Amino acid sequence: MSIFKKFPYIVIEGPIGCGKTTLAKILADKFPVDYLSEKAESNPFLPRFYQDVKRYALPTQLFFLFQRASQIADLSQRDMFAKPIVADFFLEKDPIFARLNLDDEEYALYHQIYLHLQLKAPKPDLVIYLQTPVDALMDRIEARNVNYELDIPREYVERLANAYSEFFHSYDTSPVLIVNNEKLNILNSQDALDLLLTRILQIKGQREFFNPNFD
């Protein structure tokens, strides 16, 4: 049985460097599904944001919000016979970054827009949260060597990782699989990928944990 037979709309989430896009692409290549990507590199404000957070936080956030809302709106118009979907983002996580980066007045403006757009977002059948230690996130950011990411302060990554953990601690809109992603090398290990796929098929509850041990 395919994981997409059980969960036709799967979202992969987690902080920068966790591997959500890598996993989503692997699943999209392995199964006959549509791949929905947040395309962070298309945001013209993002490189400047990492150089001057205060100045560029609001335009960066609003660009992402409208981009994601547009993609999610397209999902809402699909018919029931369309292909399953794997995505490396979902609209509900957007306020994590907004609350982290915007001042109170900017956040109030952002929140009004977000509440309006959120009404159009379909509910994922499963969210896979890749929970990753900060040391591993920093190593992976360095390894992928994206120019504007190399200057991201560790303190920012720590705050982001904590914000994600808090968000998923209370998130209950869709079933969630929380994956300890420290040693799960799905990029280079077929065994690791097979282990994850097997665990997804075993999901029965609203919130479950996967802590693979490769020692």
N, C-alpha and C positions, 0 to 999 in steps of 0.2 A: 504493500500500500504506500502510495506517495504521500509525503507530508502535506502536499498541496491539495490532495483529495480531502484530507482531514481539516486543513486550514488554508482556504483559498486565497486569503489576503494576509501575508506575513510581513511584519515590520521588524527590521534589525535596528537596535538603538544602543547608544552608549556615547561617552565623551570622545573628543578628538584623539585619534591614535588607537582606539580600541579594536579596530578592524571591521567595523560594521559594513563599510562599502566592499571590502574584500569578501566577506561572507556572502553578502547579497549578490555580488557578481558571480561567485562560485555556484550559488544555488540557481541563478538565472541561466548559467551555462549548462548545468546538469539536468534541469527540468524544463519542460515546455511552458514557460511562464513569461509574463511581461515584467521588465525591470524598471522600477521607478527610482530615480536618483535625485538627490537634492542639488547636485551640480554646484558645489560650493565654489569651484574655481570660476564660475560665471558671475559671481558677485563682484562688481568693480570696486566696491568699498572695502573688501576684506583685507587686502594687503595693507591699506592705510589704517585700518582698524587696529591691527597688531602693533603699529608704530605709534598710534595716538588714540587710545581707547575712548577717552572722554569725548573727543571731537567727532569721531566717526561711528560711535556706538549706535546712535539712532538711525542714520541712513543704512547702515549695515543690517540692522535688525529688521527694518521695514522692507528692505529689498528681499531678504529671506522670507519674511512673512508672506508677502504678495506672491512670490515665486512658488512657495509651498502650497499656498491656498489655491492658486491656479491649477497646480498639478492634482491636488486632491479633488477639486471641483470636476476635473475631467474624469476622475474615478467614479464620481457619483452618477455620471451619465452613461456609464457602461451597462450593457444588458447582462442578464443572468447567464448567458452562454459564452461570455467573453473568457479569455484565458485567465488563470490565476495570476496573482501579482506578488512580487517580493519588492520591498522598498527599504531604502537605507535611512529613512526619516519618517516621522509623522508629526502632524500639526500640534498635537498636545504637548510636545517637548519644547516648542518655541518659547514659551514664557520662562523656561529655565534660564536661557541666555538673556532674555530681556530683564529679568529681575536682577541678574548678576551684573549687567553692564550699564543699565540706564539709571539716571537719577529719578527722583520721585515724579517730577512733572513730565519727563519723557515717558516714564512707565505708564502714567495715567493715560496719556494720549495713545500709546501703543496698545494698552489693555482694551480701550474702547474699540479699536479697530479689530483686535484679535477676537473679542467676544462676538462681533458680527460675523467674521469669517469662519469661526469655529463651527457654526451651525451647519455648514456645508460638508463637514468632514465625516466620511463613513468610518465605522468602527472596525479596526483590524480584528481578524479572527485569532491572531496570536502575535504577541510582541516578545521578541527575544532580546533581553537586555544583557549586553556583554560587560559585565562588571570586571574592571581591570585595575590593578594597583598603579599608583601614580608613577612609580619607577619604571614599570613596563610601558606606560603611556609615553613618558619622556623618551625612552629608548626607541620606541617605534616612530615617534615624531622625527627624531634625529635620523633614523634609518631611511625614512622615505624621502628626506632631503628636499622638501618643498621650501623654496626660498623664504617666503614670508612667514612660514611657520617656525623657522629655526630660532627666532627671537622671542617666542612665546615664553613668558616667565613661568617657572615651576609653580609659583604661588597661584597663578591663574588656573593652571591645570588642576591643582589641588582643590581649589574652590569649585571648579566645574565638576570634578569627580564627586565631591561631596553633595553638590546640588542634584546630580543625577541619582545618587543613592537615596537622598531624601524624597525625591519625586517618586521613585519606584517603590519606596517603602509604603506609600499610601495609594498608589495608582491601582484602580480596580475596574476600569472601564472594559478592558479586554483581558483574556488569559495572558499571564506573563511567565516566561521561563527565564529565570535569573541564572546566568552562566558565569562561573568562575573562569575567567578568560586568561588567566596568567600563563598557563602552560598549554592551552588548546591551540596547537599549531595547524590550523586547518589549511593553510596555504601550501604547506609542504608535506602533510601527512594525510593520506587517504584514510588511515585507521581513525585519526581524530575526527575527520568529517563523518565517517560512518557511525562513530560513537555518538556524535551529536544528533544525526538524523534518527538513529534508533531511540534516543532519549526523547526527541520531539514526538515521535509516534506513541510514546508511553504516557504522554500528558493526559491527565484526567481532571485535574483541579484548576482553580482560577489562578493560583500562584504556586509555582514549583521551582525547585532549585536543582542545578546540575553542577557538581563539583568533581570533575574528572581527575583521576589520579594516574599520572603516567610514570611514577617512580618505580 
